[in-house]
Amino acid sequence: MNGRSKSKGIILLNVIIVLLMIAFIGASLVAFLSMVSFSANLIIDDMKAFYLAEAGLAQAVSILRSQAGLMTNEEGKIGPINLGEGSYEIKINMKQSLIISTGTAGMAKKKLQLQYNTF
């Protein structure tokens, strides 16, 4: 009977070790999926910020076209303008013929520049 209780003890020990391994694998999987989700959200915010910056460039070009004769040789700033889940800000430098648009979404920020020619 003493040998039988030893085998029960070994089986119990093996079961505990297997359960601990399964728990460790489960915890690792949860941590991995959490990091993947966080990375995916960062990529989405990065794309949103880029498209918001593009929207700012489009608005600046529209402003320049509609007020072509009225613009002076000064620097102008527009925004921040909220759009969807982010915002954009535009800086127009007439002396350098340069538009700088910055889109912000979540923790991401993208800056686009457009050099233009006046006719």
C-alpha positions as a Python dict, from the first residue, in 0.01 Angstrom:
ca = {
    (1, 'M'): (0, 0, 0),
    (2, 'N'): (297, 227, 58),
    (3, 'G'): (399, 197, -310),
    (4, 'R'): (49, 284, -419),
    (5, 'S'): (44, 612, -222),
    (6, 'K'): (381, 703, -376),
    (7, 'S'): (237, 663, -728),
    (8, 'K'): (-64, 878, -631),
    (9, 'G'): (176, 1144, -506),
    (10, 'I'): (374, 1135, -831),
    (11, 'I'): (54, 1158, -1037),
    (12, 'L'): (-63, 1455, -830),
    (13, 'L'): (273, 1625, -875),
    (14, 'N'): (259, 1566, -1253),
    (15, 'V'): (-95, 1704, -1272),
    (16, 'I'): (11, 2018, -1082),
    (17, 'I'): (311, 2068, -1313),
    (18, 'V'): (92, 2028, -1624),
    (19, 'L'): (-167, 2273, -1487),
    (20, 'L'): (106, 2527, -1411),
    (21, 'M'): (242, 2491, -1764),
    (22, 'I'): (-105, 2542, -1913),
    (23, 'A'): (-158, 2849, -1693),
    (24, 'F'): (180, 2993, -1801),
    (25, 'I'): (100, 2933, -2170),
    (26, 'G'): (-241, 3096, -2124),
    (27, 'A'): (-94, 3400, -1951),
    (28, 'S'): (171, 3432, -2224),
    (29, 'L'): (-98, 3415, -2492),
    (30, 'V'): (-302, 3687, -2322),
    (31, 'A'): (4, 3913, -2297),
    (32, 'F'): (94, 3850, -2662),
    (33, 'L'): (-258, 3927, -2785),
    (34, 'S'): (-264, 4243, -2575),
    (35, 'M'): (60, 4363, -2737),
    (36, 'V'): (-72, 4281, -3086),
    (37, 'S'): (-390, 4477, -3017),
    (38, 'F'): (-191, 4775, -2888),
    (39, 'S'): (36, 4767, -3196),
    (40, 'A'): (-264, 4750, -3428),
    (41, 'N'): (-417, 5055, -3258),
    (42, 'L'): (-90, 5247, -3301),
    (43, 'I'): (-82, 5163, -3672),
    (44, 'I'): (-444, 5274, -3712),
    (45, 'D'): (-373, 5603, -3530),
    (46, 'D'): (-67, 5654, -3751),
    (47, 'M'): (-279, 5612, -4065),
    (48, 'K'): (-549, 5844, -3930),
    (49, 'A'): (-288, 6112, -3854),
    (50, 'F'): (-148, 6082, -4208),
    (51, 'Y'): (-490, 6123, -4370),
    (52, 'L'): (-573, 6414, -4140),
    (53, 'A'): (-251, 6584, -4249),
    (54, 'E'): (-353, 6525, -4611),
    (55, 'A'): (-691, 6684, -4538),
    (56, 'G'): (-507, 6987, -4404),
    (57, 'L'): (-301, 7012, -4724),
    (58, 'A'): (-618, 6990, -4933),
    (59, 'Q'): (-780, 7269, -4732),
    (60, 'A'): (-470, 7488, -4760),
    (61, 'V'): (-457, 7441, -5139),
    (62, 'S'): (-826, 7529, -5157),
    (63, 'I'): (-766, 7844, -4953),
    (64, 'L'): (-472, 7946, -5173),
    (65, 'R'): (-675, 7894, -5491),
    (66, 'S'): (-974, 8092, -5366),
    (67, 'Q'): (-768, 8381, -5228),
    (68, 'A'): (-479, 8382, -5475),
    (69, 'G'): (-473, 8757, -5529),
    (70, 'L'): (-550, 8845, -5168),
    (71, 'M'): (-268, 8658, -4994),
    (72, 'T'): (20, 8864, -4864),
    (73, 'N'): (381, 8768, -4800),
    (74, 'E'): (313, 8655, -4448),
    (75, 'E'): (290, 8338, -4250),
    (76, 'G'): (-52, 8204, -4159),
    (77, 'K'): (-171, 7940, -3918),
    (78, 'I'): (-506, 7762, -3927),
    (79, 'G'): (-629, 7525, -3662),
    (80, 'P'): (-620, 7295, -3489),
    (81, 'I'): (-933, 7175, -3667),
    (82, 'N'): (-1108, 6870, -3524),
    (83, 'L'): (-1212, 6609, -3776),
    (84, 'G'): (-1338, 6265, -3677),
    (85, 'E'): (-1115, 6113, -3412),
    (86, 'G'): (-829, 6358, -3456),
    (87, 'S'): (-730, 6704, -3569),
    (88, 'Y'): (-504, 6886, -3810),
    (89, 'E'): (-320, 7215, -3812),
    (90, 'I'): (-201, 7410, -4115),
    (91, 'K'): (85, 7657, -4148),
    (92, 'I'): (121, 7853, -4471),
    (93, 'N'): (446, 8035, -4538),
    (94, 'M'): (394, 8267, -4836),
    (95, 'K'): (759, 8378, -4853),
    (96, 'Q'): (886, 8023, -4897),
    (97, 'S'): (577, 7898, -5088),
    (98, 'L'): (541, 7621, -4832),
    (99, 'I'): (245, 7454, -4667),
    (100, 'I'): (299, 7242, -4355),
    (101, 'S'): (9, 7031, -4231),
    (102, 'T'): (23, 6831, -3909),
    (103, 'G'): (-233, 6557, -3840),
    (104, 'T'): (-284, 6419, -3490),
    (105, 'A'): (-480, 6109, -3392),
    (106, 'G'): (-442, 5939, -3057),
    (107, 'M'): (-69, 5920, -2982),
    (108, 'A'): (32, 5951, -3349),
    (109, 'K'): (140, 6270, -3521),
    (110, 'K'): (225, 6311, -3891),
    (111, 'K'): (365, 6618, -4062),
    (112, 'L'): (338, 6672, -4439),
    (113, 'Q'): (496, 6954, -4637),
    (114, 'L'): (399, 7085, -4977),
    (115, 'Q'): (619, 7320, -5177),
    (116, 'Y'): (417, 7504, -5442),
    (117, 'N'): (485, 7739, -5731),
    (118, 'T'): (297, 8063, -5782),
    (119, 'F'): (191, 8161, -6131),
}
